[in-house]
């Protein structure tokens, strides 16, 4: 099977990305930065949360055993 000659090939086409308007681009960059900051905060707080949950479980287990 061959391509009809009127369709041509993709060899001459360049990959281009549509340019965003400056305001949309700025908002997008701001959102990406805020998401990265929130992710960093969650990862910093996670070890403390795990420790406190483990401590709560230990206290509850001791109460069950003692009670």
C-alpha positions as CSV (number, residue, x, y, z in Angstrom):
1,X,0.0,0.0,0.0
2,X,1.4,3.4,-0.9
3,X,0.4,6.9,0.1
4,X,-1.4,9.0,-2.5
5,X,1.0,11.6,-3.8
6,X,-1.3,14.5,-3.0
7,X,-1.1,13.8,0.7
8,X,2.7,14.1,0.8
9,X,4.9,13.1,3.8
10,X,5.5,14.3,7.3
11,X,9.2,14.9,6.5
12,X,8.7,18.6,5.8
13,X,6.5,19.4,8.8
14,X,8.2,20.9,11.8
15,X,7.0,20.2,15.3
16,X,5.9,23.5,16.8
17,X,4.2,24.2,20.1
18,X,1.5,26.9,20.2
19,X,2.8,30.0,22.1
20,X,0.8,30.8,25.1
21,X,-0.1,34.4,25.9
22,X,2.2,35.9,28.6
23,X,-0.4,36.0,31.3
24,X,-1.4,32.4,30.9
25,X,2.2,31.4,30.9
26,X,2.9,33.3,34.1
27,X,-0.2,31.8,35.8
28,X,0.9,28.3,34.7
29,X,4.4,28.8,36.1
30,X,3.0,30.2,39.3
31,X,0.7,27.1,39.7
32,X,3.6,24.8,39.0
33,X,5.7,26.5,41.7
34,X,2.9,26.4,44.2
35,X,2.4,22.7,43.6
36,X,6.1,22.0,44.0
37,X,6.1,23.9,47.3
38,X,3.1,22.0,48.6
39,X,4.7,18.7,47.7
40,X,7.9,19.7,49.5
41,X,5.9,20.7,52.7
42,X,4.0,17.4,52.6
43,X,7.2,15.4,52.3
44,X,8.8,17.3,55.2
45,X,5.7,16.8,57.4
46,X,5.2,13.1,56.6
47,X,7.9,11.7,58.9
48,X,6.4,13.6,61.9
49,X,2.9,12.4,61.0
50,X,4.1,8.8,60.8
51,X,5.9,9.1,64.1
52,X,2.8,10.6,65.8
53,X,0.5,7.9,64.3
54,X,2.8,5.2,65.5
55,X,2.9,6.7,69.0
56,X,-0.9,6.9,69.1
57,X,-1.2,3.2,68.1
58,X,1.3,2.2,70.8
59,X,-0.6,4.1,73.4
60,X,-3.9,2.6,72.3
61,X,-2.4,-0.9,72.4
62,X,-1.0,-0.4,75.9
63,X,-4.4,0.8,77.1
64,X,-6.1,-2.3,75.6
65,X,-3.6,-4.6,77.2
66,X,-3.7,-2.8,80.6
67,X,-7.5,-2.4,80.6
